[in-house]
Amino acid sequence: MANTKAVEDVLERKKIKRAARKKAAPKGPRTGPRGENKQKLKKAARGQAKRK
């Protein structure tokens, strides 16, 4: 991605970024499912409600 920190105009920045995305090589297919490295949530305790 092009470095657009110096560009002040929002529309100009968008134009530069879009051009950079078009020029970049396509990404390969995923090797694993999306979010496989996300931290997994532990299930809440079963049984009696925590708050009444």
C-alpha positions as CSV (number, residue, x, y, z in Angstrom):
1,M,0.0,0.0,0.0
2,A,1.2,3.5,-0.8
3,N,2.3,5.7,2.0
4,T,-0.3,8.5,2.1
5,K,0.6,10.2,5.4
6,A,1.9,13.3,3.7
7,V,-1.3,13.7,1.5
8,E,-3.7,16.1,3.2
9,D,-6.6,16.0,0.8
10,V,-9.0,13.0,1.6
11,L,-10.1,12.5,-2.0
12,E,-6.6,12.6,-3.3
13,R,-5.5,10.1,-0.6
14,K,-8.4,7.7,-1.6
15,K,-7.4,7.9,-5.2
16,I,-3.7,7.0,-4.5
17,K,-4.7,4.1,-2.2
18,R,-7.2,2.7,-4.8
19,A,-4.5,2.8,-7.5
20,A,-2.1,1.0,-5.2
21,R,-4.6,-1.7,-4.4
22,K,-5.3,-2.2,-8.1
23,K,-1.5,-2.5,-8.8
24,A,-0.8,-4.9,-6.0
25,A,-0.5,-8.6,-6.7
26,P,-3.6,-10.7,-5.8
27,K,-3.6,-12.5,-2.5
28,G,-3.5,-16.3,-2.5
29,P,-6.3,-18.4,-1.2
30,R,-6.6,-18.8,2.6
31,T,-4.7,-21.6,4.2
32,G,-7.0,-21.9,7.3
33,P,-10.4,-20.6,8.3
34,R,-10.8,-16.9,9.0
35,G,-10.2,-15.9,12.6
36,E,-8.4,-19.1,13.5
37,N,-5.9,-17.2,15.5
38,K,-8.5,-15.3,17.5
39,Q,-8.6,-15.9,21.2
40,K,-11.5,-18.2,21.9
41,L,-14.1,-17.3,24.6
42,K,-14.6,-19.6,27.5
43,K,-18.2,-20.5,28.0
44,A,-20.0,-19.0,31.0
45,A,-20.7,-21.3,33.9
46,R,-23.8,-23.4,33.5
47,G,-26.5,-23.6,36.1
48,Q,-27.6,-20.9,38.4
49,A,-27.8,-17.4,36.9
50,K,-25.0,-15.0,37.9
51,R,-27.3,-12.1,38.4
52,K,-30.9,-12.1,39.6
